[in-house]
Structures are given as C-alpha cells and as structure tokens.
Amino acid sequence: MKVMTSRWSKSLVAVVSTTTLLAGCGDNNSGSSTEKKQAPITLRIELFDRNNTPAGAPPITNNFMTKYIQENFGDPNNIKVQFETVPRTQEVEKLNVLMAAGQAPDLVYTYDTPTVQKYVKDGGLTDLGPLVEKYGQNLKKVLGSDVLSYGVFEGKQYAIPARRMLLPQSTTLIRQDWLEEVGLPVPKTTEEFYNTLKAFKEKKPGKSGDKVIPYSNIDPFHMKPIQYSFWEWDKISDSDLFAMPEWLLPGNKEGHRFLNKLYNEGLIDRDFPLTMNKDFQKFQKDLISGVAGAGTANTNEPVYQGYLAEISKADPKAKLIPIDPFTTPKGKHPKALYSPNGMYMFVPSTSKNAEAVVKYLDWMAQPKNIIALQNGTEGKTYEMKDGIPQTLDNEEAKQTLYNYPDYNIILNGKFVSTTDENLNIAANASDPKYKDFTISSIKLGSTDGVIKPNVNTPIQSEIKYAATLKAKNDEIFVKVITAKPADFDKVYDAEVNDYMKIGGQEVMDEKRKAFEANKK
C-alpha cells in the first residue's frame, strides 16, 4: 500500500525514475519461429468510440493504427488482433455488462478505480505480475515501478496502469480578442474573471450576439479550479483530502455558491444540466460557432483534439489563450493534478490470452512502436526535428492522429524519453503552430497543482456505493448551481445530507480507517 501526499506541486510532467528508453529495448517478442504454423489466436481488444471521426477518415477499427498493429505485432506472433468498440460516454456501464456476462474482450480498461476494485474483489481479474516479469521488460522500463504500483491490489498486479506524461487535469481558456473588444486585460483573479464574464454578457463581443455564453463547459470535473480556490486549505488535512467527500470540505460550499451566482446572473451555460457528461463536443461547438467567451477544458485539449485550428478557420480574428485566474486569499492558484498513473488496463479471468495481452503491451512499449502509434508515418504525418516528432499540418495527419492515445494505451501523452522530461514537454508541444499555446497551457494547468493522497487498498463501501454516489454527486452539482440564491443553503445542506445517508458516511469512515492504518 502507498500513500501519496504531495501538495502544491510545480511539476509539469510525471517524473518516473526509470532507465533510458532507447537503451536495451530490443525486439525480443518478434514472434519469429521455425515451428509449424498453427491457426492464429484472436486477441480481442477494447477500443473507445468517441464519436469524433473526421469526415473522410477511415473507421476506427480499420485505419493506419489498426493495420500497423496487425502487421507489426499480430502477423509476426500469429495473432489476429480484433478491436471491439465501447462508447466512451458509457464505458463503465458497458464494461460491467460484458464482464458480468463473461463476454469482455481479452484486454479491457477503465479510468474508474472503484470499478477495478470491484472486479478484484469479485475474482474477475487475472494476476499479470508473473507475465510482466517474464514478457514485460520494455513495459517495465517505460512505465516504471511507481506507475506499476498503482495496479497492485491485494499484493497482486491485477492491472497495468498507463503512464501519464502530463499531470495537469485542466486549464482555463478565454477569447483574447473578446477581451480586447470589451477593453479589459487578461483576468488574474477570481473577481476579475467574474467582471470579465459580466462584460461579455452585456457587450456580446465577436459574433456571439444574443446567444453569448460567457463561460461554457460546466461540469464537476472542469469546475475544480474554481472549487479549489475557495477551499480553506489550512483546515484540510491529508486524511480529509483522502477520505472526506468534497461537499464537506471547508470552503467547498462557498465555491458552489459562486457558481450559483454565475448561473443566476446568466454568466454560465444555462443548458449545462442537459449536456453535462453527455455531449462532450458541446464546448468545442460553442467555441467554433463563436458564442463562448471562456471555459475550462482538459489541459491542451484544443490542440490535441484539433479544435483550436477550427476556431481560427471559423473566425480568423478569434484568439483563444490559456489563463489562470482563480485565486485563494493567499494568492495561490490550486487545481487538481492527476496521479502519475492513467487508466487501468486488465485481463478478465475469463480470458485465455493473458500472455498475448502482456506481449502486446510490451511490444507497444518498444521505441519504434511508440513513435508510430503516437505520430504515424515519418514524412507523411510527422517529421523529426531535434529528436522530437513534429506533427505535419496536412489532412493525412488530421485523419490519422486525432485519437492516437486510444491505440498507444500504455501512455497518456506524447513520449520521447524516460530520463529527460523537458523532451516530453516539447514532444507534447509537437505542433509548431501551437507550441506557445501548449507550453502555456501545461504550465498554467500545473501551477500550485494538488495530487490527492492515494491508499492502494480496496474500499469495500466505495465499491458498493460507487455508482449511486457518482449519480448523486452529479445531481447535487446541478441542483445547488441552479437553485434560487435564497434557497442555496437549504438545497446544499439537504442534498449533502442525503449523500451521506446513501453511502457517503460509510465510505468516509472506511477511508479514514484505511488512511490511518496505512500511515501506521
């Protein structure tokens, strides 16, 4: 078990102590054999369907990435690689159905820790530890022991976590051309941000008109920079941060009161209850159509999802820039950071192909395959410059690389080196047109970042109530923000009280005990 308690991190990327990627990474799993050829096995692999395939691009199950994987891993190892799609917006629900029916692919994954813990408790996962030791030397070099430790439950390697190259979760963005039009500077405090939103609503800059949305992309995940800026950090211990529902943390209520104020003054997207966690393209559409003035998005998302270019195409005068306005009374800009692990990859106990899965992930960790799966074909979709792949600005690159992380699943973010993190930052700014935007987005998204403590112990009550509490969390978020100001305290207190009654109290108590036990 492990507790991570670092706070106020200035780090831009995950720093994992490993050996040099380019040293000693041979193709020892090439699969060449003089034995008689047997019928190929079929390796079934989950693939997120994000419903964002560019017009004219091939299907996500039959494109450059899948062909490269088949030709360079599948064929040499006598394996037919079969990708099976799961809607990204319903991935946990669909996975639960497949696991319960014994029909899940050989390699599946999720970002949801309680889901993995549930499968561990139910005996539904394969211990991959011995296979990683035997076949996973490249994988171990790239991921490192720290990241791999996040996949250890009850002393066994039931999951292989992806490695996050960039830890910031989100960065706030604003239309600089709108600021110039309304005569305001870049907001540097929460109050200045509020005044900016009011100016956007009143003056309707750009092409927004009566459809203006001063602040878009409203959901629990992307509101954490605002939320954290209201927390009373001096009153919050590491145990509180790990165990308490955020609804109970000192200052959280005032953060949501501020969001309630924005809503009731018409400064945030009034349709957010209808689209939250359902339409992940809504914010992009708002920006491209010119009706949104600001929003908080996944760090560097406008670049890697390609909509920064679409904004400029729709309006050459538009200029979107990263900002960091939400401020505590002490001048800090706290915001959530990811832990060094990304999604959990695992093999259901019903699968007979665990060995092939580990070989596949180890093959994926070889340098040439990382380069190909993250960047495509040299000269067609990228070119090498100073040892860093730089994406070319052409249609082939746009139709090939828009979802590259879904094929290079062992890494979240572009990867070049295990020893030089500055190279990895540069790699994630590989599009020269948006290099300044990317570096600024990463820097601001990292400033005063907070990584919550981690105890790698299954919390049985959290497993039991995960779905119920997640739904209740979203319900509270909507109700407290949309409440009439005079009713805010009553609604907040009643809803949080309900949350605690339906499992929140039980989860908090168990997490407190786990934290203290691990601390001892």
C-alpha positions in Angstrom: 0.0 0.0 0.0 1.1 3.5 -0.7 0.1 7.0 0.3 0.9 9.9 -2.0 0.6 13.2 -0.1 2.4 15.8 -2.3 0.7 19.2 -2.4 1.2 22.4 -4.3 3.3 20.7 -7.0 5.0 22.9 -9.5 5.8 19.8 -11.7 4.8 20.0 -15.4 5.0 16.3 -16.0 5.1 12.9 -14.3 8.7 12.2 -13.2 9.2 8.4 -13.0 12.6 7.0 -12.2 13.4 4.6 -14.9 16.2 3.7 -17.3 16.7 5.3 -20.7 14.1 4.3 -23.3 16.4 3.9 -26.2 18.8 1.6 -24.4 18.4 -2.1 -24.4 14.9 -2.2 -26.0 15.3 -5.0 -28.5 12.6 -6.7 -30.5 12.7 -9.8 -28.3 9.0 -10.5 -28.8 9.0 -10.5 -32.6 7.3 -13.9 -32.7 9.5 -15.4 -35.4 9.5 -19.2 -35.2 10.6 -22.2 -37.3 7.8 -24.3 -35.8 4.9 -25.4 -37.9 2.4 -22.6 -38.3 -0.7 -23.0 -36.2 -4.1 -21.3 -36.6 -3.8 -17.8 -35.3 -5.4 -16.9 -32.0 -7.8 -14.0 -31.9 -6.9 -11.3 -29.4 -9.9 -9.1 -28.6 -9.0 -5.5 -27.5 -11.3 -2.8 -26.2 -11.4 0.4 -28.2 -13.1 3.6 -27.1 -15.6 5.0 -29.7 -15.5 8.8 -29.1 -17.8 9.6 -32.0 -15.4 12.1 -33.3 -14.0 10.6 -36.5 -13.2 13.4 -39.0 -15.1 13.5 -42.2 -13.5 11.2 -44.8 -11.4 9.3 -42.3 -11.5 5.5 -42.2 -13.3 3.7 -39.4 -11.5 3.5 -36.1 -11.3 -0.4 -36.4 -9.7 -0.3 -39.8 -7.2 2.5 -40.1 -3.5 3.2 -40.1 -3.2 2.4 -36.4 -5.0 -1.0 -36.5 -3.2 -2.0 -39.7 0.2 -1.1 -38.1 -0.6 -3.2 -35.0 -1.8 -6.2 -37.1 1.2 -6.1 -39.5 3.9 -5.4 -36.8 2.6 -7.3 -33.8 -0.3 -9.6 -34.9 1.2 -11.2 -38.0 4.7 -12.0 -36.6 3.1 -13.5 -33.5 0.4 -15.5 -35.4 -2.3 -13.4 -33.7 -5.4 -11.8 -35.2 -6.0 -8.5 -33.4 -9.6 -7.7 -33.2 -10.7 -4.3 -31.9 -14.1 -4.1 -30.2 -15.7 -0.7 -29.7 -17.3 0.7 -26.5 -18.9 4.1 -26.4 -16.6 6.4 -24.4 -19.6 8.0 -22.7 -20.9 4.7 -21.4 -17.7 2.8 -20.9 -18.1 1.7 -17.3 -21.8 0.6 -17.8 -20.9 -1.4 -21.0 -17.9 -2.9 -19.4 -19.9 -4.0 -16.4 -22.4 -5.8 -18.6 -19.6 -7.5 -20.6 -17.8 -8.6 -17.5 -20.9 -9.9 -15.9 -21.8 -11.9 -19.0 -18.3 -13.3 -19.4 -18.0 -11.7 -22.8 -15.5 -8.9 -22.2 -12.5 -8.6 -24.6 -9.1 -10.0 -23.6 -7.8 -6.5 -22.9 -10.1 -4.0 -21.3 -9.6 -0.8 -19.4 -11.1 2.0 -17.4 -10.2 5.1 -15.5 -12.5 4.3 -12.6 -10.7 2.9 -9.6 -13.8 1.6 -7.7 -14.7 -0.4 -10.9 -11.3 -2.1 -10.8 -11.5 -2.7 -7.1 -14.9 -4.4 -7.6 -13.5 -6.7 -10.2 -10.6 -7.6 -7.9 -13.0 -8.3 -5.0 -15.2 -10.5 -7.3 -12.2 -12.5 -8.5 -12.8 -11.3 -12.1 -9.2 -10.3 -13.0 -6.0 -12.2 -13.9 -2.9 -11.7 -11.9 -0.5 -10.2 -14.5 2.6 -10.0 -12.3 4.3 -13.2 -13.4 3.6 -12.5 -17.0 5.0 -8.9 -16.7 8.2 -10.3 -15.1 8.6 -12.8 -18.0 7.5 -10.8 -21.0 7.3 -7.2 -19.9 10.8 -5.8 -19.8 10.2 -3.0 -22.3 6.9 -2.2 -20.5 8.7 -2.0 -17.1 11.3 0.4 -18.5 8.7 2.8 -19.9 6.1 2.7 -17.1 8.5 2.4 -14.1 7.8 0.8 -10.8 5.9 3.8 -9.3 3.3 3.7 -12.0 3.0 -0.1 -12.0 2.4 0.0 -8.2 -0.9 1.7 -8.8 -2.1 -1.5 -10.4 -1.3 -3.7 -7.4 -4.3 -4.7 -5.4 -4.2 -7.2 -2.5 -0.5 -7.7 -3.3 -1.0 -8.8 -6.9 -0.6 -7.0 -10.3 -4.2 -7.2 -11.3 -3.9 -4.1 -13.6 -1.3 -2.3 -15.6 -1.8 1.4 -15.3 -0.9 3.7 -18.2 1.8 6.3 -17.5 0.7 10.0 -17.6 3.2 12.2 -19.2 1.4 15.4 -18.2 -0.2 15.7 -14.8 -2.4 18.8 -15.1 -6.1 18.0 -15.5 -7.5 21.2 -16.8 -6.6 24.7 -18.0 -9.0 27.7 -18.3 -9.2 29.4 -21.7 -10.5 32.8 -22.8 -11.1 34.6 -26.1 -8.3 37.3 -26.0 -9.9 39.1 -29.0 -13.1 39.4 -26.9 -11.1 40.9 -24.0 -9.6 43.5 -26.4 -13.1 44.3 -27.8 -14.6 45.0 -24.3 -11.4 46.8 -23.2 -10.3 44.5 -20.4 -7.0 42.9 -19.5 -6.4 39.2 -19.0 -8.2 38.4 -15.7 -5.7 37.4 -13.0 -8.1 36.9 -10.0 -11.5 35.3 -9.4 -13.1 38.8 -9.1 -11.5 40.0 -12.4 -12.8 36.8 -14.1 -16.3 37.5 -12.8 -16.2 41.1 -14.0 -15.0 39.9 -17.4 -17.9 37.4 -17.7 -20.3 40.3 -16.9 -18.7 42.4 -19.6 -19.1 39.5 -22.1 -22.7 39.2 -21.3 -23.5 42.9 -21.6 -21.4 43.7 -24.7 -21.9 40.5 -26.7 -18.4 40.6 -28.4 -17.4 38.9 -31.6 -20.1 37.1 -33.4 -21.9 36.0 -30.2 -24.9 38.3 -30.2 -27.9 37.2 -28.0 -26.5 33.6 -28.0 -23.5 34.7 -26.0 -22.3 32.2 -23.3 -19.7 34.0 -21.2 -18.5 30.7 -19.5 -19.0 27.3 -21.0 -18.1 23.6 -20.2 -19.7 23.4 -16.8 -19.4 20.0 -15.0 -17.9 18.7 -11.7 -14.5 17.8 -13.3 -13.8 21.1 -15.0 -15.0 23.3 -12.2 -12.3 22.1 -9.8 -10.0 25.1 -10.3 -12.9 27.4 -9.1 -13.8 24.9 -6.4 -10.2 24.5 -5.1 -9.7 28.3 -5.0 -12.5 28.6 -2.3 -11.2 25.7 -0.1 -9.8 26.7 3.3 -6.6 24.7 2.8 -5.2 25.4 6.3 -8.1 23.5 7.7 -7.8 20.4 5.4 -5.5 17.5 6.4 -4.2 14.8 4.1 -6.7 12.5 5.8 -9.5 14.9 5.0 -8.4 15.2 1.4 -8.3 11.4 1.0 -11.5 10.5 3.0 -14.0 13.3 3.1 -16.5 13.9 0.3 -15.6 17.2 -1.3 -19.1 18.5 -0.3 -17.9 18.6 3.3 -14.5 20.2 2.9 -14.2 23.7 4.4 -14.9 26.3 1.7 -16.5 23.9 -0.8 -19.9 25.4 -0.2 -18.7 28.9 -1.0 -17.2 27.7 -4.2 -20.5 26.4 -5.3 -22.3 29.5 -4.1 -20.1 31.4 -6.5 -21.1 29.1 -9.4 -24.7 29.5 -8.3 -24.2 33.3 -8.6 -22.8 32.9 -12.1 -25.7 30.8 -13.1 -28.4 33.1 -11.8 -26.8 36.1 -13.4 -26.7 34.3 -16.8 -22.9 34.1 -16.9 -22.6 30.3 -17.5 -24.1 28.0 -20.0 -27.7 27.6 -18.8 -28.1 24.3 -20.8 -25.3 22.6 -18.9 -27.7 20.3 -16.9 -28.9 18.8 -20.3 -25.4 18.2 -21.8 -23.2 17.5 -18.8 -21.4 14.2 -19.1 -23.4 13.5 -22.3 -22.3 15.9 -25.1 -18.5 16.1 -24.8 -18.4 18.2 -28.0 -20.6 20.9 -26.8 -17.8 23.2 -25.6 -16.0 22.8 -28.9 -19.1 23.7 -30.8 -19.7 26.8 -28.6 -16.1 28.0 -29.3 -16.2 27.2 -33.1 -19.5 28.9 -33.6 -18.2 32.0 -31.7 -20.7 32.1 -28.8 -18.5 31.1 -25.9 -16.0 33.5 -24.4 -14.3 31.3 -21.8 -14.2 27.8 -20.5 -12.1 25.3 -18.6 -11.0 22.3 -20.7 -8.7 19.4 -20.4 -5.1 20.7 -20.5 -4.1 21.3 -24.1 -7.3 19.7 -25.4 -7.9 22.4 -28.1 -4.6 21.3 -29.7 -4.7 17.5 -29.5 -8.4 17.4 -30.4 -7.9 19.8 -33.2 -10.5 22.4 -32.5 -8.1 25.3 -31.9 -7.5 25.2 -35.7 -11.2 25.0 -36.3 -11.8 28.1 -34.2 -9.4 30.1 -36.3 -10.8 28.7 -39.5 -14.3 29.8 -38.5 -13.2 33.3 -37.4 -9.7 34.4 -38.4 -9.9 37.2 -35.7 -10.5 34.7 -32.9 -7.7 34.1 -30.5 -8.0 31.6 -27.7 -5.4 31.8 -24.9 -4.8 29.9 -21.6 -5.3 31.8 -18.3 -5.0 31.1 -14.6 -7.5 33.4 -12.8 -8.9 31.5 -9.8 -7.1 32.6 -6.7 -7.1 31.9 -3.0 -6.9 34.7 -0.4 -3.2 33.9 -0.1 -2.6 34.2 -3.8 -2.4 30.5 -4.7 -3.9 29.0 -7.8 -4.7 25.5 -6.6 -6.1 23.0 -9.1 -6.3 19.2 -9.4 -3.4 17.2 -10.8 -3.6 13.6 -11.9 -1.6 10.9 -10.1 1.2 9.5 -12.3 -1.0 6.6 -13.4 -3.5 6.9 -16.2 -6.2 4.3 -17.0 -6.1 0.8 -15.7 -5.6 -2.0 -18.2 -6.5 -5.5 -17.2 -7.4 -9.0 -18.4 -10.7 -10.6 -17.3 -10.2 -14.0 -15.6 -12.4 -15.5 -18.4 -9.7 -14.7 -21.0 -7.3 -17.4 -22.1 -5.0 -14.9 -23.8 -3.3 -13.0 -20.8 0.1 -13.9 -22.1 -0.7 -12.4 -25.5 -2.0 -9.3 -23.9 1.2 -8.7 -21.9 3.3 -9.4 -25.0 1.2 -6.9 -26.9 1.6 -4.2 -24.3 5.4 -4.9 -24.2 5.6 -4.6 -27.9 3.8 -1.3 -27.7 6.5 -0.1 -25.3 9.3 -0.5 -27.9 10.6 2.9 -29.1 9.8 2.5 -32.8 6.2 1.4 -32.0 5.7 4.3 -29.6 6.8 6.7 -32.3 4.5 5.1 -34.9 1.4 4.8 -32.7 1.7 8.4 -31.5 2.9 10.1 -34.7 2.1 8.0 -37.7 4.4 7.8 -40.7 7.6 10.0 -40.9 7.3 12.3 -43.9 3.6 11.8 -44.2 2.1 12.8 -40.8 5.3 14.0 -38.9 8.9 15.0 -39.3 11.7 14.6 -36.8 13.2 17.8 -35.5 15.9 17.9 -32.8 14.9 14.3 -31.9 11.3 15.2 -31.4 8.4 14.1 -33.8 6.6 17.2 -35.1 3.1 16.8 -36.5 2.7 18.0 -40.1 -0.2 20.3 -40.9 -2.0 18.2 -43.5 -5.2 16.2 -44.0 -3.5 12.9 -43.6 -2.2 13.8 -40.1 -5.6 15.1 -39.1 -7.3 11.9 -40.2 -4.7 9.6 -38.7 -3.7 11.1 -35.3 -6.9 12.5 -33.9 -7.4 9.6 -31.4 -3.8 8.3 -31.2 -3.9 7.7 -27.4 -6.6 5.0 -27.9 -4.1 2.9 -29.7 -1.0 3.7 -27.7 -2.8 2.9 -24.5 0.2 2.5 -22.2 0.9 6.2 -22.3 -1.3 9.3 -21.7 0.5 12.0 -23.7 3.4 12.1 -26.1 6.5 10.3 -25.0 10.2 10.6 -26.1 12.4 9.9 -23.1 12.3 8.3 -19.7 15.1 10.5 -18.4 14.6 13.9 -19.9 11.2 15.3 -19.0 11.8 18.5 -20.9 11.9 16.5 -24.1 8.5 15.0 -23.2 7.1 18.5 -22.7 8.5 19.5 -26.1 7.0 16.4 -27.6 3.6 17.4 -26.3 4.1 20.7 -28.0 5.0 19.0 -31.2 2.7 21.1 -33.4 4.9 24.2 -34.1 1.8 26.3 -34.9 0.6 25.9 -31.3 3.8 25.4 -29.4 3.4 28.6 -27.3 -0.3 27.7 -26.6 0.7 24.2 -25.5 3.5 25.2 -23.2 1.4 27.9 -21.6 -1.5 25.5 -21.1 0.7 22.9 -19.4 2.4 25.5 -17.2 -0.7 27.2 -16.0 -2.5 23.8 -15.6 0.3 22.7 -13.3 0.8 25.8 -11.1 0.0 25.0 -7.5 -1.3 21.7 -8.5 -2.6 19.2 -5.9 -2.4 15.4 -6.1 -4.8 13.8 -3.6 -3.3 11.2 -1.3 -3.6 7.6 -2.5 -4.1 4.5 -0.5 -4.0 1.4 -2.7 -6.4 -0.5 -0.5 -9.8 -1.6 -1.9 -12.5 0.4 -0.1 -15.4 -2.1 0.1 -18.1 0.6 0.8 -16.8 2.7 -2.1 -17.1 -0.3 -4.4 -20.6 -0.9 -3.1 -21.9 2.6 -3.5 -19.7 3.9 -6.3 -22.5 4.2 -9.0 -25.0 5.5 -6.5 -22.7 8.2 -5.1 -21.5 9.2 -8.6 -25.0 9.8 -9.8 -25.9 11.7 -6.5 -22.7 13.8 -6.9 -23.8 14.9 -10.4 -27.4 15.5 -9.1 -26.1 17.7 -6.2 -23.9 19.7 -8.6 -26.8 20.6 -10.8 -29.3 21.3 -8.0 -27.0 23.6 -6.0 -25.9 25.6 -9.0 -29.4 26.1 -10.4 -31.1 26.8 -7.1 -32.5 30.2 -6.4 -30.0 32.2 -4.4 -32.3 32.4 -1.4 -32.7 28.6 -1.4 -29.0 27.8 -1.9 -28.1 26.9 1.7 -31.2 24.8 2.2 -30.7 22.9 -1.0 -27.0 22.4 -0.4 -27.4 21.1 3.1 -30.3 18.8 2.3 -28.6 17.3 -0.7 -25.3 16.7 1.1 -27.2 15.2 4.0 -28.8 12.7 1.6 -25.4 11.9 0.0 -24.1 10.9 3.4 -27.1 8.8 4.2 -27.0 6.7 1.0 -23.4 5.6 1.5 -21.2 8.7 1.8 -20.8 8.4 5.6 -19.9 4.7 5.3 -17.3 5.4 2.6 -15.8 8.3 4.6 -15.4 6.2 7.7 -13.8 3.3 5.9 -11.4 5.6 4.0 -10.4 7.3 7.3 -9.5 3.9 8.8 -7.6 2.8 5.7 -5.6 6.0 5.7 -4.7 5.8 9.3 -3.8 2.1 9.1 -1.6 2.7 6.1 0.0 5.7 7.9 0.9 3.4 10.8 
